[in-house]
């Protein structure tokens, strides 16, 4: 099946959490808005019977699946990207939803007042939010992930094989390194398992090929992970 993935065409954003496991597993997909444009994406959303609130979403012969964790749960079960037991699948979804919580907080650092307003209009509030995020919220999340993936003997986040949780943790580390390079340089020694997951994921053949391709658009200050030097500190 060649999946139709719809997301904003010029940024990584939340769509990247879908692209990465598709690339890692060698699953065919079309990044449709990059080929057909934003207007086509908006038209598809408008005519969907059970329309998503926002992209990313998968279009599967008339069935639309939205929300990152929901899409990844579907792909994991359909393409053997998740482990077999119900216990492990629920644990993977729990971790994925926690990733989504952190992604929302990362976005709120540079847009604490309103997502529809420019960063330049909320610099003061963003500086205060960034300080709390760097000192309190980010370590809390990273502590949680480090503990969660250290509680077994396997080399990956959950057990003996990679899952979409690993590709999502890879993207978190990459994005945080871009957005908060000084803070991450200070914090990373505390999280050897998380860094190891990042490195193992980068070495997966599908991921390595994707990272070397023009399909992996660079981070920028139009996406979720934005680098404003004034918001970063050791």
C-alpha atoms as an extended CHARMM CRD file, in Angstrom:
* protein
*
       234  EXT
         1         1  UNK       CA              0.0000000000        0.0000000000        0.0000000000  PROA      1               0.0000000000
         2         2  UNK       CA              1.2610000000        3.4580000000       -0.9080000000  PROA      2               0.0000000000
         3         3  UNK       CA              0.0560000000        5.6470000000        1.9410000000  PROA      3               0.0000000000
         4         4  UNK       CA             -1.0480000000        9.2000000000        1.3390000000  PROA      4               0.0000000000
         5         5  UNK       CA              0.5140000000       11.3130000000        4.0770000000  PROA      5               0.0000000000
         6         6  UNK       CA             -0.6750000000       14.8950000000        4.2940000000  PROA      6               0.0000000000
         7         7  UNK       CA              1.3000000000       17.5220000000        6.1690000000  PROA      7               0.0000000000
         8         8  UNK       CA              2.6520000000       21.0310000000        5.6640000000  PROA      8               0.0000000000
         9         9  UNK       CA              5.1800000000       20.6450000000        2.8430000000  PROA      9               0.0000000000
        10        10  UNK       CA              8.0410000000       22.9190000000        3.9320000000  PROA      10              0.0000000000
        11        11  UNK       CA              8.6310000000       21.8840000000        7.5620000000  PROA      11              0.0000000000
        12        12  UNK       CA              9.3530000000       18.7410000000        9.5440000000  PROA      12              0.0000000000
        13        13  UNK       CA              6.8480000000       19.4700000000       12.3040000000  PROA      13              0.0000000000
        14        14  UNK       CA              4.6370000000       16.7130000000       13.6520000000  PROA      14              0.0000000000
        15        15  UNK       CA              4.6420000000       15.0460000000       10.2570000000  PROA      15              0.0000000000
        16        16  UNK       CA              8.2400000000       13.9940000000       10.7910000000  PROA      16              0.0000000000
        17        17  UNK       CA              7.1680000000       11.6310000000       13.5750000000  PROA      17              0.0000000000
        18        18  UNK       CA              5.1870000000        9.7830000000       10.8810000000  PROA      18              0.0000000000
        19        19  UNK       CA              7.7820000000        9.9760000000        8.1200000000  PROA      19              0.0000000000
        20        20  UNK       CA             10.5850000000        8.4830000000       10.2130000000  PROA      20              0.0000000000
        21        21  UNK       CA              9.0640000000        5.0300000000       10.9100000000  PROA      21              0.0000000000
        22        22  UNK       CA              7.7580000000        4.8460000000        7.3300000000  PROA      22              0.0000000000
        23        23  UNK       CA             11.2920000000        5.4700000000        6.0760000000  PROA      23              0.0000000000
        24        24  UNK       CA             12.8660000000        3.1230000000        8.6310000000  PROA      24              0.0000000000
        25        25  UNK       CA             10.5550000000        0.2710000000        7.6320000000  PROA      25              0.0000000000
        26        26  UNK       CA             10.7160000000        0.9460000000        3.8840000000  PROA      26              0.0000000000
        27        27  UNK       CA              6.9580000000        1.5250000000        3.6490000000  PROA      27              0.0000000000
        28        28  UNK       CA              5.8370000000        3.2900000000        0.4740000000  PROA      28              0.0000000000
        29        29  UNK       CA              4.1370000000        6.6270000000        0.9990000000  PROA      29              0.0000000000
        30        30  UNK       CA              3.3810000000        9.8190000000       -0.8350000000  PROA      30              0.0000000000
        31        31  UNK       CA              4.1330000000       13.1160000000        0.9260000000  PROA      31              0.0000000000
        32        32  UNK       CA              1.1150000000       14.5090000000       -0.8390000000  PROA      32              0.0000000000
        33        33  UNK       CA              1.2020000000       18.2170000000        0.0210000000  PROA      33              0.0000000000
        34        34  UNK       CA              4.7730000000       18.4050000000       -1.2780000000  PROA      34              0.0000000000
        35        35  UNK       CA              3.4810000000       17.1970000000       -4.6220000000  PROA      35              0.0000000000
        36        36  UNK       CA             -0.0120000000       18.6940000000       -4.7700000000  PROA      36              0.0000000000
        37        37  UNK       CA              0.2310000000       21.7600000000       -2.5190000000  PROA      37              0.0000000000
        38        38  UNK       CA             -1.4290000000       23.1010000000        0.5980000000  PROA      38              0.0000000000
        39        39  UNK       CA             -4.7130000000       23.8750000000       -1.1480000000  PROA      39              0.0000000000
        40        40  UNK       CA             -5.1040000000       20.2100000000       -2.0600000000  PROA      40              0.0000000000
        41        41  UNK       CA             -4.4450000000       19.2120000000        1.5560000000  PROA      41              0.0000000000
        42        42  UNK       CA             -7.0430000000       21.6460000000        2.8430000000  PROA      42              0.0000000000
        43        43  UNK       CA             -9.5440000000       20.4280000000        0.2730000000  PROA      43              0.0000000000
        44        44  UNK       CA             -8.9860000000       16.8240000000        1.3480000000  PROA      44              0.0000000000
        45        45  UNK       CA             -9.5280000000       17.7790000000        4.9860000000  PROA      45              0.0000000000
        46        46  UNK       CA            -12.7190000000       19.6510000000        4.1240000000  PROA      46              0.0000000000
        47        47  UNK       CA            -14.3430000000       16.7260000000        2.3420000000  PROA      47              0.0000000000
        48        48  UNK       CA            -13.3710000000       13.9890000000        4.8030000000  PROA      48              0.0000000000
        49        49  UNK       CA            -16.3630000000       12.3360000000        6.4770000000  PROA      49              0.0000000000
        50        50  UNK       CA            -14.5250000000       12.2230000000        9.8100000000  PROA      50              0.0000000000
        51        51  UNK       CA            -12.2680000000       15.1720000000        9.2820000000  PROA      51              0.0000000000
        52        52  UNK       CA             -9.0730000000       15.7680000000       11.2570000000  PROA      52              0.0000000000
        53        53  UNK       CA             -8.6400000000       18.9730000000       13.2070000000  PROA      53              0.0000000000
        54        54  UNK       CA             -5.2280000000       19.4970000000       11.6360000000  PROA      54              0.0000000000
        55        55  UNK       CA             -2.5130000000       17.6030000000        9.7790000000  PROA      55              0.0000000000
        56        56  UNK       CA             -0.7230000000       15.2480000000        9.8100000000  PROA      56              0.0000000000
        57        57  UNK       CA             -3.1680000000       12.6400000000        8.6280000000  PROA      57              0.0000000000
        58        58  UNK       CA             -3.1340000000        9.4930000000        6.5270000000  PROA      58              0.0000000000
        59        59  UNK       CA             -5.6180000000        9.0170000000        3.7090000000  PROA      59              0.0000000000
        60        60  UNK       CA             -6.3930000000        5.3300000000        3.2240000000  PROA      60              0.0000000000
        61        61  UNK       CA             -8.8600000000        4.8230000000        0.4010000000  PROA      61              0.0000000000
        62        62  UNK       CA            -11.4000000000        7.1500000000        1.9370000000  PROA      62              0.0000000000
        63        63  UNK       CA            -10.5730000000        6.4960000000        5.5900000000  PROA      63              0.0000000000
        64        64  UNK       CA             -8.7040000000        9.3190000000        7.2920000000  PROA      64              0.0000000000
        65        65  UNK       CA             -6.5220000000        8.7160000000       10.3600000000  PROA      65              0.0000000000
        66        66  UNK       CA             -5.2180000000       11.7370000000       12.2700000000  PROA      66              0.0000000000
        67        67  UNK       CA             -3.2050000000       12.4950000000       15.4360000000  PROA      67              0.0000000000
        68        68  UNK       CA              0.4030000000       11.3220000000       15.5560000000  PROA      68              0.0000000000
        69        69  UNK       CA              0.0130000000        8.6630000000       18.2580000000  PROA      69              0.0000000000
        70        70  UNK       CA             -3.1320000000        7.3220000000       16.5810000000  PROA      70              0.0000000000
        71        71  UNK       CA             -1.4090000000        7.0580000000       13.1920000000  PROA      71              0.0000000000
        72        72  UNK       CA              1.6390000000        5.3700000000       14.7040000000  PROA      72              0.0000000000
        73        73  UNK       CA             -0.4820000000        2.8840000000       16.6050000000  PROA      73              0.0000000000
        74        74  UNK       CA             -2.2080000000        1.9510000000       13.3310000000  PROA      74              0.0000000000
        75        75  UNK       CA              1.0670000000        1.6200000000       11.4130000000  PROA      75              0.0000000000
        76        76  UNK       CA              2.6660000000       -0.3120000000       14.2630000000  PROA      76              0.0000000000
        77        77  UNK       CA             -0.0470000000       -2.9410000000       14.3060000000  PROA      77              0.0000000000
        78        78  UNK       CA             -0.4760000000       -3.1790000000       10.5430000000  PROA      78              0.0000000000
        79        79  UNK       CA              3.2140000000       -3.3240000000        9.6250000000  PROA      79              0.0000000000
        80        80  UNK       CA              4.6900000000       -5.1330000000       12.6170000000  PROA      80              0.0000000000
        81        81  UNK       CA              6.3820000000       -1.9930000000       13.9530000000  PROA      81              0.0000000000
        82        82  UNK       CA              5.1140000000       -2.6310000000       17.4650000000  PROA      82              0.0000000000
        83        83  UNK       CA              5.6080000000       -5.5710000000       19.7890000000  PROA      83              0.0000000000
        84        84  UNK       CA              3.0580000000       -8.3380000000       19.9420000000  PROA      84              0.0000000000
        85        85  UNK       CA              1.5980000000       -8.2300000000       23.4510000000  PROA      85              0.0000000000
        86        86  UNK       CA             -1.2130000000       -5.8990000000       24.4390000000  PROA      86              0.0000000000
        87        87  UNK       CA              0.8800000000       -4.8160000000       27.4250000000  PROA      87              0.0000000000
        88        88  UNK       CA              3.7250000000       -3.6860000000       25.1810000000  PROA      88              0.0000000000
        89        89  UNK       CA              1.4340000000       -1.9850000000       22.6610000000  PROA      89              0.0000000000
        90        90  UNK       CA             -0.2550000000        0.0210000000       25.3830000000  PROA      90              0.0000000000
        91        91  UNK       CA              3.1430000000        0.9290000000       26.8410000000  PROA      91              0.0000000000
        92        92  UNK       CA              4.3340000000        2.0760000000       23.4080000000  PROA      92              0.0000000000
        93        93  UNK       CA              1.2330000000        4.2340000000       23.0030000000  PROA      93              0.0000000000
        94        94  UNK       CA              1.7000000000        5.6540000000       26.4900000000  PROA      94              0.0000000000
        95        95  UNK       CA              5.2670000000        6.6710000000       25.6490000000  PROA      95              0.0000000000
        96        96  UNK       CA              4.1310000000        8.0950000000       22.3160000000  PROA      96              0.0000000000
        97        97  UNK       CA              1.4680000000       10.2140000000       23.9970000000  PROA      97              0.0000000000
        98        98  UNK       CA              4.0940000000       11.4720000000       26.4350000000  PROA      98              0.0000000000
        99        99  UNK       CA              6.2460000000       12.4470000000       23.4550000000  PROA      99              0.0000000000
       100       100  UNK       CA              3.2580000000       14.4270000000       22.1870000000  PROA      100             0.0000000000
       101       101  UNK       CA              2.9840000000       16.1930000000       25.5530000000  PROA      101             0.0000000000
       102       102  UNK       CA              6.6320000000       17.2480000000       25.3600000000  PROA      102             0.0000000000
       103       103  UNK       CA              6.2800000000       18.3740000000       21.7440000000  PROA      103             0.0000000000
       104       104  UNK       CA              3.3950000000       20.6430000000       22.7830000000  PROA      104             0.0000000000
       105       105  UNK       CA              5.4850000000       22.1570000000       25.5770000000  PROA      105             0.0000000000
       106       106  UNK       CA              8.4170000000       22.7160000000       23.2130000000  PROA      106             0.0000000000
       107       107  UNK       CA              6.1350000000       24.6110000000       20.8480000000  PROA      107             0.0000000000
       108       108  UNK       CA              4.7250000000       26.6610000000       23.7080000000  PROA      108             0.0000000000
       109       109  UNK       CA              8.1990000000       27.9010000000       24.6420000000  PROA      109             0.0000000000
       110       110  UNK       CA              8.3270000000       30.1820000000       21.6210000000  PROA      110             0.0000000000
       111       111  UNK       CA              4.5730000000       30.7750000000       21.4310000000  PROA      111             0.0000000000
       112       112  UNK       CA              3.4160000000       30.9820000000       25.0690000000  PROA      112             0.0000000000
       113       113  UNK       CA              0.7480000000       33.6180000000       24.4870000000  PROA      113             0.0000000000
       114       114  UNK       CA             -0.8570000000       32.5670000000       21.2140000000  PROA      114             0.0000000000
       115       115  UNK       CA              0.0210000000       30.2390000000       18.3480000000  PROA      115             0.0000000000
       116       116  UNK       CA             -1.4370000000       32.7000000000       15.8680000000  PROA      116             0.0000000000
       117       117  UNK       CA              0.8260000000       35.5380000000       16.9870000000  PROA      117             0.0000000000
       118       118  UNK       CA              4.3950000000       36.1140000000       15.8590000000  PROA      118             0.0000000000
       119       119  UNK       CA              7.2370000000       35.2580000000       18.2120000000  PROA      119             0.0000000000
       120       120  UNK       CA              8.4240000000       38.8460000000       18.0770000000  PROA      120             0.0000000000
       121       121  UNK       CA              5.2340000000       39.9440000000       19.8290000000  PROA      121             0.0000000000
       122       122  UNK       CA              5.7330000000       37.6140000000       22.8130000000  PROA      122             0.0000000000
       123       123  UNK       CA              9.4710000000       37.6640000000       23.4570000000  PROA      123             0.0000000000
       124       124  UNK       CA              9.1710000000       38.6430000000       27.1220000000  PROA      124             0.0000000000
       125       125  UNK       CA              6.7190000000       35.8510000000       27.8850000000  PROA      125             0.0000000000
       126       126  UNK       CA              8.7730000000       33.3870000000       25.8150000000  PROA      126             0.0000000000
       127       127  UNK       CA             11.9340000000       34.1910000000       27.7940000000  PROA      127             0.0000000000
       128       128  UNK       CA             10.1550000000       33.4510000000       31.0620000000  PROA      128             0.0000000000
       129       129  UNK       CA              8.6160000000       30.2650000000       29.6700000000  PROA      129             0.0000000000
       130       130  UNK       CA             11.9600000000       29.1250000000       28.2410000000  PROA      130             0.0000000000
       131       131  UNK       CA             13.6920000000       29.4810000000       31.5960000000  PROA      131             0.0000000000
       132       132  UNK       CA             11.1460000000       27.2580000000       33.3180000000  PROA      132             0.0000000000
       133       133  UNK       CA             11.2270000000       24.7960000000       30.4300000000  PROA      133             0.0000000000
       134       134  UNK       CA             15.0220000000       24.5060000000       30.4380000000  PROA      134             0.0000000000
       135       135  UNK       CA             15.3640000000       24.2070000000       34.1990000000  PROA      135             0.0000000000
       136       136  UNK       CA             12.2660000000       22.2250000000       35.1890000000  PROA      136             0.0000000000
       137       137  UNK       CA             10.1040000000       20.7840000000       32.4510000000  PROA      137             0.0000000000
       138       138  UNK       CA             12.7370000000       19.4690000000       30.0290000000  PROA      138             0.0000000000
       139       139  UNK       CA             14.7180000000       17.5450000000       32.6990000000  PROA      139             0.0000000000
       140       140  UNK       CA             11.4710000000       16.1290000000       34.0570000000  PROA      140             0.0000000000
       141       141  UNK       CA             10.5120000000       14.6810000000       30.6760000000  PROA      141             0.0000000000
       142       142  UNK       CA             14.0220000000       13.4480000000       29.8620000000  PROA      142             0.0000000000
       143       143  UNK       CA             14.3280000000       11.8220000000       33.2900000000  PROA      143             0.0000000000
       144       144  UNK       CA             11.0760000000       10.0140000000       32.6140000000  PROA      144             0.0000000000
       145       145  UNK       CA             12.1460000000        8.7420000000       29.1990000000  PROA      145             0.0000000000
       146       146  UNK       CA             15.5750000000        7.6470000000       30.4600000000  PROA      146             0.0000000000
       147       147  UNK       CA             13.9700000000        5.6710000000       33.2890000000  PROA      147             0.0000000000
       148       148  UNK       CA             11.3010000000        4.2210000000       31.0050000000  PROA      148             0.0000000000
       149       149  UNK       CA             13.7630000000        2.8280000000       28.4730000000  PROA      149             0.0000000000
       150       150  UNK       CA             16.2830000000        1.5620000000       31.0200000000  PROA      150             0.0000000000
       151       151  UNK       CA             13.9260000000       -0.8520000000       32.7860000000  PROA      151             0.0000000000
       152       152  UNK       CA             14.7100000000       -3.8800000000       30.6130000000  PROA      152             0.0000000000
       153       153  UNK       CA             17.7030000000       -5.5770000000       29.0870000000  PROA      153             0.0000000000
       154       154  UNK       CA             16.9800000000       -4.8980000000       25.4240000000  PROA      154             0.0000000000
       155       155  UNK       CA             18.8640000000       -2.4760000000       23.1760000000  PROA      155             0.0000000000
       156       156  UNK       CA             15.8060000000       -0.4590000000       22.1490000000  PROA      156             0.0000000000
       157       157  UNK       CA             13.2190000000        1.6590000000       23.9320000000  PROA      157             0.0000000000
       158       158  UNK       CA             10.8640000000       -1.1960000000       24.7290000000  PROA      158             0.0000000000
       159       159  UNK       CA             12.7440000000       -4.4450000000       24.1570000000  PROA      159             0.0000000000
       160       160  UNK       CA             14.7080000000       -6.3180000000       21.5090000000  PROA      160             0.0000000000
       161       161  UNK       CA             13.6680000000       -4.4380000000       18.3320000000  PROA      161             0.0000000000
       162       162  UNK       CA             13.0280000000       -0.9060000000       17.2080000000  PROA      162             0.0000000000
       163       163  UNK       CA              9.5250000000        0.5410000000       17.1970000000  PROA      163             0.0000000000
       164       164  UNK       CA              7.9960000000        3.9120000000       16.3830000000  PROA      164             0.0000000000
       165       165  UNK       CA              8.8680000000        4.9440000000       19.9370000000  PROA      165             0.0000000000
       166       166  UNK       CA             12.5580000000        4.7860000000       19.0090000000  PROA      166             0.0000000000
       167       167  UNK       CA             12.1240000000        6.9360000000       15.9050000000  PROA      167             0.0000000000
       168       168  UNK       CA             10.1390000000        9.4550000000       17.9410000000  PROA      168             0.0000000000
       169       169  UNK       CA             12.8160000000        9.6270000000       20.6430000000  PROA      169             0.0000000000
       170       170  UNK       CA             15.3930000000       10.1110000000       17.8830000000  PROA      170             0.0000000000
       171       171  UNK       CA             13.4140000000       13.0720000000       16.5530000000  PROA      171             0.0000000000
       172       172  UNK       CA             13.0520000000       14.5610000000       20.0240000000  PROA      172             0.0000000000
       173       173  UNK       CA             16.7800000000       14.4880000000       20.6370000000  PROA      173             0.0000000000
       174       174  UNK       CA             17.5560000000       15.8930000000       17.1940000000  PROA      174             0.0000000000
       175       175  UNK       CA             15.0080000000       18.6680000000       17.5520000000  PROA      175             0.0000000000
       176       176  UNK       CA             16.0990000000       19.6110000000       21.0600000000  PROA      176             0.0000000000
       177       177  UNK       CA             19.7380000000       19.7160000000       19.9570000000  PROA      177             0.0000000000
       178       178  UNK       CA             18.7100000000       22.1840000000       17.2630000000  PROA      178             0.0000000000
       179       179  UNK       CA             16.4690000000       24.3400000000       19.4420000000  PROA      179             0.0000000000
       180       180  UNK       CA             18.4600000000       24.2740000000       22.6940000000  PROA      180             0.0000000000
       181       181  UNK       CA             22.0430000000       23.2760000000       21.8360000000  PROA      181             0.0000000000
       182       182  UNK       CA             23.6040000000       24.7790000000       24.9690000000  PROA      182             0.0000000000
       183       183  UNK       CA             21.0810000000       23.2440000000       27.3370000000  PROA      183             0.0000000000
       184       184  UNK       CA             21.2470000000       19.8500000000       25.6520000000  PROA      184             0.0000000000
       185       185  UNK       CA             25.0490000000       19.8470000000       25.8060000000  PROA      185             0.0000000000
       186       186  UNK       CA             24.7260000000       20.2370000000       29.5720000000  PROA      186             0.0000000000
       187       187  UNK       CA             21.9350000000       17.6900000000       30.0110000000  PROA      187             0.0000000000
       188       188  UNK       CA             22.8780000000       14.8790000000       27.6420000000  PROA      188             0.0000000000
       189       189  UNK       CA             25.5030000000       13.2100000000       29.8750000000  PROA      189             0.0000000000
       190       190  UNK       CA             22.6370000000       12.4440000000       32.2740000000  PROA      190             0.0000000000
       191       191  UNK       CA             20.8110000000       10.4530000000       29.5770000000  PROA      191             0.0000000000
       192       192  UNK       CA             23.1600000000        7.8620000000       28.0570000000  PROA      192             0.0000000000
       193       193  UNK       CA             20.3820000000        5.4160000000       27.1500000000  PROA      193             0.0000000000
       194       194  UNK       CA             18.3590000000        8.0860000000       25.3630000000  PROA      194             0.0000000000
       195       195  UNK       CA             21.4280000000        9.1880000000       23.3980000000  PROA      195             0.0000000000
       196       196  UNK       CA             22.1730000000        5.5560000000       22.5540000000  PROA      196             0.0000000000
       197       197  UNK       CA             18.6340000000        5.1300000000       21.1850000000  PROA      197             0.0000000000
       198       198  UNK       CA             19.1740000000        8.2520000000       19.0680000000  PROA      198             0.0000000000
       199       199  UNK       CA             22.4470000000        6.8600000000       17.7000000000  PROA      199             0.0000000000
       200       200  UNK       CA             21.0740000000        3.3550000000       17.0330000000  PROA      200             0.0000000000
       201       201  UNK       CA             18.0900000000        4.8180000000       15.1960000000  PROA      201             0.0000000000
       202       202  UNK       CA             20.3000000000        7.0350000000       13.0290000000  PROA      202             0.0000000000
       203       203  UNK       CA             22.1710000000        3.8920000000       11.9370000000  PROA      203             0.0000000000
       204       204  UNK       CA             19.0770000000        2.0240000000       10.7280000000  PROA      204             0.0000000000
       205       205  UNK       CA             19.5510000000        1.6870000000        6.9420000000  PROA      205             0.0000000000
       206       206  UNK       CA             16.2330000000        3.3290000000        6.0890000000  PROA      206             0.0000000000
       207       207  UNK       CA             16.8530000000        6.2360000000        8.4420000000  PROA      207             0.0000000000
       208       208  UNK       CA             20.4410000000        6.7300000000        7.3060000000  PROA      208             0.0000000000
       209       209  UNK       CA             19.2800000000        6.8840000000        3.6820000000  PROA      209             0.0000000000
       210       210  UNK       CA             16.4860000000        9.2860000000        4.5690000000  PROA      210             0.0000000000
       211       211  UNK       CA             18.7740000000       11.6250000000        6.5170000000  PROA      211             0.0000000000
       212       212  UNK       CA             21.1170000000       11.7650000000        3.5220000000  PROA      212             0.0000000000
       213       213  UNK       CA             18.2830000000       12.5370000000        1.1050000000  PROA      213             0.0000000000
       214       214  UNK       CA             16.4950000000       15.7390000000        0.1630000000  PROA      214             0.0000000000
       215       215  UNK       CA             13.2910000000       14.2920000000        1.6270000000  PROA      215             0.0000000000
       216       216  UNK       CA             14.5540000000       15.2440000000        5.0980000000  PROA      216             0.0000000000
       217       217  UNK       CA             13.9730000000       18.9890000000        5.0940000000  PROA      217             0.0000000000
       218       218  UNK       CA             16.1740000000       20.8960000000        7.5630000000  PROA      218             0.0000000000
       219       219  UNK       CA             15.0070000000       22.2640000000       10.8890000000  PROA      219             0.0000000000
       220       220  UNK       CA             13.9620000000       25.9010000000       10.7200000000  PROA      220             0.0000000000
       221       221  UNK       CA             12.2590000000       28.5940000000       12.7380000000  PROA      221             0.0000000000
       222       222  UNK       CA              8.9670000000       27.8300000000       11.0290000000  PROA      222             0.0000000000
       223       223  UNK       CA              8.4950000000       24.4630000000       12.7250000000  PROA      223             0.0000000000
       224       224  UNK       CA              8.0660000000       23.0950000000       16.2380000000  PROA      224             0.0000000000
       225       225  UNK       CA             11.7600000000       23.0390000000       17.1050000000  PROA      225             0.0000000000
       226       226  UNK       CA             13.0020000000       26.6090000000       16.7290000000  PROA      226             0.0000000000
       227       227  UNK       CA             16.3940000000       27.9910000000       17.6460000000  PROA      227             0.0000000000
       228       228  UNK       CA             16.2530000000       31.4250000000       19.2100000000  PROA      228             0.0000000000
       229       229  UNK       CA             19.6200000000       31.9310000000       20.9320000000  PROA      229             0.0000000000
       230       230  UNK       CA             18.0710000000       34.1860000000       23.5470000000  PROA      230             0.0000000000
       231       231  UNK       CA             15.8720000000       31.2870000000       24.7240000000  PROA      231             0.0000000000
       232       232  UNK       CA             18.7800000000       28.8940000000       25.2180000000  PROA      232             0.0000000000
       233       233  UNK       CA             21.2410000000       28.6790000000       28.0980000000  PROA      233             0.0000000000
       234       234  UNK       CA             23.4240000000       26.1300000000       29.8540000000  PROA      234             0.0000000000
